[in-house]
Amino acid sequence: MKKPTDVELEILQVLWQHGPSTVRFVNDELNKLRDTETGYTTTLKMLQLMTEKGLTDRDTSTRTHIYHAVITQEDTQKTLVNRLMDTAFGGSAKKLVMQALGNKKTSKKELEEIKKMIDDLEKGGETS
């Protein structure tokens, strides 16, 4: 899988959250998240490039093209986390998790879910 850039990840987040969308919708959503406004043509060009890279695809059966993510959020997260763990943490899951938990206030509910995942992994089961 090709590694999406930061801007491509922002666009993919919109598509994952809202499903197939027009360029106008994606552009409006991006502008809600950013301090500086992104132009429509910039978003259009990014989506066209992402389609060439195989990250998105578009339905051209109507005048207004609808873009959708080709890669899943889960596959993208796995790829990015594995790369980060290998390159920044020397392959250590412990160092990655400790850094992640140490940098952000983790809710009690999240900690309970993490504990359950660890228990499932220790039992040889799948995590949910």
C-alpha positions in Angstrom: 0.0 0.0 0.0 1.2 3.5 -0.8 1.8 5.7 2.2 -0.7 8.7 2.1 0.7 12.1 2.8 -0.6 14.2 5.7 -3.0 16.1 3.3 -4.1 12.9 1.7 -4.9 11.5 5.2 -7.0 14.5 5.9 -9.0 13.9 2.7 -9.3 10.2 3.5 -10.6 11.0 7.0 -13.4 12.9 5.4 -14.2 10.1 3.0 -14.1 7.4 5.7 -16.3 9.5 8.0 -18.9 10.6 5.5 -18.6 8.1 2.7 -18.6 8.9 -1.0 -18.5 12.6 -1.5 -18.2 15.4 -4.0 -15.1 17.6 -4.2 -17.2 20.5 -2.9 -18.2 18.6 0.2 -14.6 17.3 0.9 -13.3 20.9 0.4 -15.9 22.3 2.8 -15.1 19.7 5.4 -11.4 20.3 5.1 -11.9 24.0 5.6 -13.8 23.4 8.8 -10.7 21.7 10.2 -8.1 24.1 9.1 -6.9 27.6 10.1 -6.3 28.6 6.5 -8.8 28.0 3.7 -8.1 25.5 1.0 -9.3 26.3 -2.5 -11.7 24.1 -4.4 -9.3 23.5 -7.2 -6.6 22.5 -4.8 -8.9 19.8 -3.3 -9.9 18.7 -6.8 -6.2 18.3 -7.8 -5.5 16.4 -4.6 -8.4 14.0 -5.3 -7.3 13.5 -8.9 -3.7 12.7 -7.7 -5.0 10.4 -5.1 -7.1 8.6 -7.7 -3.9 8.2 -9.9 -2.1 6.7 -6.8 -5.0 4.3 -6.2 -6.0 5.8 -2.8 -9.4 7.0 -4.1 -11.7 6.3 -7.0 -14.5 8.3 -8.6 -17.9 7.7 -10.1 -18.1 9.7 -13.3 -21.6 8.6 -14.3 -23.1 12.0 -13.4 -21.9 15.5 -14.0 -20.8 15.9 -10.4 -18.0 13.3 -9.8 -18.3 11.4 -6.5 -15.0 10.3 -4.9 -14.7 7.4 -2.5 -11.7 5.9 -0.6 -10.3 2.7 -2.1 -8.1 1.9 0.9 -9.7 1.2 4.2 -9.1 3.1 7.4 -8.1 0.0 9.2 -5.5 -1.1 6.6 -4.1 2.4 6.5 -3.8 2.6 10.3 -2.1 -0.8 10.4 0.4 0.2 7.7 1.2 3.5 9.3 1.5 2.1 12.8 3.8 -0.7 11.6 6.0 1.7 9.8 6.1 4.1 12.7 6.9 1.3 15.2 9.7 0.0 12.9 11.3 3.4 12.1 10.8 5.5 15.3 10.6 2.8 18.0 13.0 0.2 16.7 10.2 -2.3 16.3 9.2 -2.1 20.0 5.4 -2.2 20.5 6.0 -1.4 24.2 7.9 1.8 23.4 5.2 2.9 21.0 2.3 2.2 23.4 4.1 3.9 26.3 4.8 7.0 24.3 1.2 7.1 23.1 -0.3 6.7 26.6 2.2 9.1 28.1 1.4 12.0 25.7 -2.3 12.1 26.0 -4.9 11.9 28.8 -6.4 8.4 28.3 -9.9 7.9 29.5 -10.8 5.2 32.0 -13.0 3.6 29.3 -10.1 3.6 26.8 -7.8 2.0 29.4 -10.4 -0.7 30.1 -10.6 -1.4 26.4 -6.8 -1.6 26.2 -6.7 -4.0 29.1 -9.3 -6.2 27.4 -7.3 -6.2 24.2 -4.2 -7.3 26.1 -6.1 -10.1 27.9 -7.5 -11.3 24.5 -4.0 -11.3 23.0 -2.6 -13.2 26.0 -5.3 -15.8 25.6 -4.4 -16.1 21.9 -7.7 -14.6 20.7 -8.5 -11.9 18.4 -8.8 -8.3 19.5 -12.0 -6.4 18.7 
